[in-house]
């Protein structure tokens, strides 16, 4: 009710009147309680207001996904591996929306959920080629689980040698030319696949524009000589300079024969343990917020963000990305 407190001016400086602020907050709470008492004192008035509120605001129903009727052609019989209800519903959601967060705890069966969702998207023609990025040490395990669930699947799984030297060109060509049900790559290998240069340039130009808008907002909200504002502007300018250098490097980089992320034909991306790609860069005019960081972000998160944006823009309507992690929000 009193967002900035009761303040008073003394020799050009403002101070918070703690006692006055507390008294004002108490009075505001009392007024709020009195108003609620008045609203519900008259049953007819309460009914009219409740009806108006529900008609205008309380009219959204969260969509429910039901996978009970799905049959999963090609999957091993239920006597061998049977999906639980939440797995069926999650698969139904991915097939219908093509974008989701599997925020399921360890042991909830995220692996089989992702595998079956990829197969269903391929079978129904909603996705032509799915890529599943998994932690480095789990590539073989994911491939084995894929065949356990779908023995007839046509998948391509990376090895340590596939992205070394000249092997990288050959492997990217295999991804692009094969009619794969899914391509399983290690997180580190995923980072070796370059985003489409033209898309990355345009993406970075949009980021630069956002940073410039934020700098303008910081300058408009207060004195540029204020230490906090100066630090914020300096930090944002450094981010802007880094992105501009990246744009220049992309523009000046000689063309090579390696296929980029847009050329290998992947139109659906699944990311296991997605929390490993946290710390994305950001620009904000907020200052002094604990845990906010400096906004520069990590290269790994930046690379993932560019590629997910590329897929979603290519698909339209923000479709084609599924993250799987039991810890989507870090404690910090």
Secondary structure, DSSP 8 states (H G I E B T S, - for coil): --TT--EEEETTEEEE-HHHHHHHHHHHHHHHHHHHHHHHHSHHHHHHHHHHHHHHTS---------TT---TTS--TTT----HHHHHHHHHHHHHS-EEE---TTS-HHHHHHHHHHHHHHHTS-S-EEEEE-GGGHHHHHHHHHHH-TT--EEE--TTTTSTTHHHHHHHHHHHS--SEEEEEHHHHHHS---HHHHHHHHHHHHHHHHHHHHHHHHHS-TTSHHHHHHHHHHHHHHHHHHHHHHHHHHS---SS--TTTS---EEEEETGGGG-------S--S-TT---S---HHHHHHHHHHHHHHHHHSTT-SEEEE-S--S---
